[in-house]
Amino acid sequence: MGLRDEKMLTNGEPEEAEEEEEDIVDPITVIREQCQQIEKCMAYRARLETCEERVTSRSNTQETCTEELFDFLHSRDHCVAHKLFNKLK
């Protein structure tokens, strides 16, 4: 069946399905966003951003922000772990 075989409404547009599927939101994404807003995570994120600014401002450096990134991710994921499993079925 081609596009021309679809049911058409009176205005000439194709008929949409009666029920649209809901977009399923991954609970971990929502919880990560919430956890990033707590004070402890924001402090680690500020340290990470400061490091990134310092590293990108230099043309020749071997410094990386790996430690700061891991600290931030650890803090955020620690918060997520306490909230996520309550949301799972």
N, CA, C and O of each residue as an XYZ file, in Angstrom:
356
protein
N       0.830     -1.182      0.000
C       0.000      0.000      0.000
C       0.872      1.241      0.000
O       1.823      1.350      0.774
N       0.550      2.135     -0.839
C       1.317      3.351     -0.922
C       0.693      4.449     -0.095
O      -0.308      4.238      0.589
N       1.283      5.608     -0.163
C       0.789      6.754      0.582
C      -0.607      7.152      0.106
O      -1.400      7.680      0.886
N      -0.908      6.907     -1.152
C      -2.206      7.289     -1.704
C      -3.331      6.396     -1.198
O      -4.499      6.779     -1.272
N      -3.000      5.208     -0.682
C      -4.014      4.285     -0.210
C      -4.460      4.568      1.219
O      -5.381      3.912      1.708
N      -3.829      5.538      1.913
C      -4.212      5.870      3.281
C      -5.590      6.517      3.278
O      -6.010      7.120      2.290
N      -6.278      6.382      4.394
C      -7.560      7.062      4.538
C      -7.308      8.557      4.584
O      -6.369      9.019      5.232
N      -8.130      9.289      3.913
C      -7.975     10.736      3.893
C      -9.149     11.376      4.616
O     -10.285     10.910      4.526
N      -8.857     12.444      5.328
C      -9.903     13.243      5.952
C     -10.514     14.149      4.898
O     -10.031     14.212      3.768
N     -11.557     14.837      5.263
C     -12.233     15.705      4.299
C     -11.357     16.857      3.832
O     -11.576     17.404      2.751
N     -10.352     17.236      4.646
C      -9.476     18.332      4.232
C      -8.294     17.830      3.399
O      -7.423     18.620      3.035
N      -8.249     16.526      3.091
C      -7.211     15.997      2.222
C      -5.958     15.527      2.943
O      -5.006     15.082      2.300
N      -5.943     15.620      4.273
C      -4.776     15.180      5.024
C      -4.974     13.741      5.482
O      -6.100     13.321      5.746
N      -3.856     12.967      5.581
C      -3.974     11.587      6.040
C      -4.529     11.519      7.454
O      -4.230     12.379      8.282
N      -5.337     10.502      7.735
C      -5.924     10.302      9.053
C      -4.848      9.820     10.017
O      -4.073      8.922      9.686
N      -4.797     10.408     11.198
C      -3.822     10.002     12.205
C      -4.381      8.850     13.008
O      -5.595      8.658     13.089
N      -3.474      8.079     13.606
C      -3.903      6.980     14.464
C      -4.704      7.547     15.624
O      -4.418      8.639     16.114
N      -5.712      6.795     16.059
C      -6.584      7.286     17.119
C      -5.837      7.490     18.428
O      -6.042      8.489     19.117
N      -4.986      6.558     18.762
C      -4.244      6.667     20.015
C      -2.772      6.875     19.721
O      -2.148      6.068     19.034
N      -2.232      7.934     20.231
C      -0.804      8.159     20.092
C      -0.108      7.552     21.293
O      -0.595      7.636     22.420
N       1.034      6.941     21.037
C       1.786      6.338     22.130
C       2.411      7.421     22.984
O       2.898      8.432     22.479
N       2.389      7.190     24.299
C       3.025      8.132     25.205
C       4.535      7.987     25.101
O       5.052      6.883     24.929
N       5.231      9.100     25.204
C       6.680      9.030     25.265
C       7.068      8.549     26.647
O       6.695      9.151     27.653
N       7.804      7.483     26.691
C       8.234      6.929     27.966
C       9.503      7.661     28.386
O      10.470      7.735     27.628
N       9.488      8.197     29.591
C      10.629      8.934     30.111
C      11.421      8.000     31.020
O      10.877      7.405     31.950
N      12.699      7.885     30.736
C      13.563      7.040     31.548
C      13.717      7.693     32.921
O      14.170      8.835     33.005
N      13.349      6.993     34.001
C      13.415      7.610     35.326
C      14.826      8.009     35.731
O      14.993      8.946     36.512
N      15.841      7.329     35.224
C      17.212      7.683     35.615
C      17.585      9.069     35.089
O      18.329      9.800     35.742
N      17.078      9.426     33.929
C      17.368     10.748     33.369
C      16.790     11.850     34.250
O      17.458     12.845     34.530
N      15.559     11.668     34.677
C      14.899     12.654     35.532
C      15.610     12.754     36.874
O      15.846     13.854     37.375
N      15.951     11.616     37.454
C      16.602     11.610     38.768
C      17.999     12.205     38.677
O      18.424     12.912     39.591
N      18.723     11.935     37.593
C      20.060     12.540     37.422
C      19.962     14.061     37.394
O      20.766     14.754     38.017
N      18.979     14.569     36.672
C      18.805     16.018     36.607
C      18.498     16.602     37.987
O      19.006     17.665     38.343
N      17.664     15.902     38.763
C      17.345     16.362     40.112
C      18.574     16.318     40.998
O      18.832     17.259     41.749
N      19.334     15.239     40.919
C      20.509     15.081     41.776
C      21.602     16.092     41.443
O      22.356     16.497     42.327
N      21.696     16.499     40.193
C      22.696     17.496     39.815
C      22.429     18.844     40.460
O      23.316     19.697     40.504
N      21.218     19.046     40.960
C      20.847     20.327     41.556
C      21.092     20.389     43.057
O      20.930     21.450     43.659
N      21.482     19.267     43.681
C      21.753     19.329     45.121
C      23.104     20.000     45.346
O      23.969     19.995     44.470
N      23.264     20.566     46.508
C      24.422     21.400     46.811
C      25.751     20.676     46.616
O      26.684     21.238     46.043
N      25.841     19.442     47.084
C      27.097     18.705     46.990
C      27.492     18.476     45.527
O      28.654     18.650     45.161
N      26.532     18.091     44.703
C      26.816     17.864     43.288
C      27.167     19.162     42.575
O      28.024     19.182     41.692
N      26.506     20.235     42.961
C      26.789     21.523     42.337
C      28.210     21.986     42.651
O      28.851     22.628     41.819
N      28.701     21.666     43.837
C      30.077     22.021     44.194
C      31.067     21.253     43.328
O      32.047     21.822     42.846
N      30.811     19.957     43.130
C      31.691     19.172     42.273
C      31.604     19.621     40.818
O      32.608     19.632     40.105
N      30.413     19.989     40.383
C      30.247     20.469     39.011
C      30.993     21.796     38.810
O      31.577     22.025     37.750
N      30.973     22.656     39.815
C      31.696     23.928     39.736
C      33.206     23.679     39.622
O      33.897     24.337     38.844
N      33.700     22.725     40.405
C      35.128     22.364     40.303
C      35.467     21.835     38.917
O      36.519     22.160     38.367
N      34.579     21.020     38.349
C      34.787     20.473     37.010
C      34.791     21.582     35.965
O      35.652     21.599     35.085
N      33.846     22.499     36.053
C      33.771     23.595     35.087
C      34.978     24.513     35.190
O      35.481     24.994     34.175
N      35.450     24.760     36.419
C      36.651     25.577     36.615
C      37.851     24.906     35.965
O      38.647     25.559     35.290
N      37.977     23.604     36.170
C      39.069     22.851     35.567
C      38.991     22.899     34.043
O      40.003     23.116     33.376
N      37.796     22.697     33.492
C      37.635     22.719     32.040
C      38.002     24.081     31.455
O      38.620     24.156     30.392
N      37.624     25.154     32.144
C      37.979     26.497     31.685
C      39.493     26.687     31.704
O      40.068     27.256     30.776
N      40.130     26.205     32.768
C      41.577     26.329     32.904
C      42.287     25.545     31.794
O      43.231     26.046     31.184
N      41.839     24.336     31.540
C      42.486     23.490     30.537
C      42.274     24.036     29.132
O      43.209     24.060     28.332
N      41.066     24.471     28.824
C      40.803     24.984     27.472
C      41.454     26.336     27.219
O      41.651     26.717     26.065
N      41.790     27.063     28.271
C      42.436     28.370     28.084
C      43.924     28.235     27.762
O      44.552     29.191     27.309
N      44.468     27.084     27.990
C      45.890     26.853     27.709
C      46.037     26.134     26.377
O      45.244     25.257     26.033
N      47.078     26.529     25.631
C      47.278     25.888     24.333
C      48.109     24.609     24.443
O      47.974     23.707     23.617
N      48.957     24.533     25.452
C      49.821     23.360     25.585
C      49.827     22.919     27.050
O      50.562     23.472     27.868
N      49.008     21.927     27.370
C      48.950     21.430     28.743
C      48.678     19.936     28.734
O      48.024     19.414     27.831
N      49.178     19.270     29.733
C      48.902     17.840     29.877
C      47.837     17.605     30.945
O      47.455     16.465     31.210
N      47.369     18.666     31.543
C      46.348     18.545     32.573
C      45.032     18.094     31.960
O      44.626     18.566     30.898
N      44.387     17.184     32.642
C      43.036     16.763     32.258
C      42.135     16.976     33.467
O      42.613     17.217     34.575
N      40.863     16.888     33.249
C      39.901     17.081     34.333
C      39.262     15.754     34.727
O      38.124     15.721     35.196
N      39.983     14.687     34.538
C      39.453     13.356     34.811
C      39.054     13.198     36.274
O      37.981     12.670     36.570
N      39.894     13.645     37.179
C      39.594     13.513     38.609
C      38.325     14.282     38.972
O      37.468     13.777     39.697
N      38.215     15.494     38.467
C      37.044     16.312     38.752
C      35.778     15.713     38.151
O      34.709     15.762     38.758
N      35.909     15.143     36.944
C      34.763     14.499     36.310
C      34.310     13.292     37.119
O      33.117     13.119     37.369
N      35.252     12.464     37.525
C      34.894     11.285     38.316
C      34.280     11.668     39.656
O      33.344     11.014     40.117
N      34.792     12.716     40.283
C      34.215     13.170     41.550
C      32.760     13.607     41.364
O      31.894     13.271     42.171
N      32.503     14.357     40.293
C      31.146     14.813     40.016
C      30.224     13.629     39.728
O      29.134     13.537     40.292
N      30.662     12.724     38.848
C      29.828     11.569     38.495
C      29.571     10.672     39.697
O      28.468     10.149     39.856
N      30.567     10.493     40.533
C      30.396      9.675     41.742
C      29.355     10.307     42.671
O      28.483      9.613     43.193
N      29.449     11.601     42.870
C      28.510     12.307     43.742
C      27.085     12.212     43.191
O      26.147     11.921     43.933
N      26.930     12.457     41.901
C      25.608     12.402     41.283
C      25.038     10.983     41.327
O      23.872     10.791     41.670
N      25.855     10.000     40.983
C      25.370      8.622     40.947
C      25.080      8.080     42.337
O      24.219      7.215     42.493
N      25.780      8.569     43.342
C      25.483      8.178     44.724
C      24.072      8.645     45.093
O      23.309      7.907     45.718
N      23.742      9.846     44.711
C      22.399     10.378     44.943
C      21.365      9.580     44.151
O      20.313      9.226     44.683
N      21.658      9.300     42.892
C      20.741      8.566     42.020
C      20.452      7.182     42.576
O      19.307      6.731     42.546
N      21.468      6.506     43.081
C      21.309      5.133     43.565
C      20.287      5.045     44.689
O      19.549      4.065     44.788
N      20.242      6.058     45.528
C      19.297      6.040     46.648
C      17.853      6.301     46.215
O      16.919      5.928     46.924
N      17.666      6.933     45.066
C      16.326      7.292     44.620
C      15.799      6.389     43.510
O      14.587      6.206     43.396
N      16.677      5.826     42.697
C      16.252      5.122     41.504
C      15.498      3.838     41.798
O      14.464      3.579     41.182
N      15.986      3.042     42.711
C      15.399      1.735     42.911
C      13.994      1.802     43.522
O      13.243      0.828     43.457
N      13.645      2.925     44.104
C      12.275      3.113     44.577
C      11.310      3.305     43.394
O      10.111      3.064     43.530
N      11.831      3.737     42.240
C      11.005      4.017     41.057
C      10.812      2.787     40.169
O       9.904      2.759     39.339
N      11.656      1.778     40.338
C      11.576      0.595     39.482
C      10.459     -0.327     39.925
O      10.127     -0.403     41.108
N       9.895     -1.016     38.975
C       8.801     -1.945     39.270
C       9.343     -3.352     39.406
O       8.581     -4.286     39.654
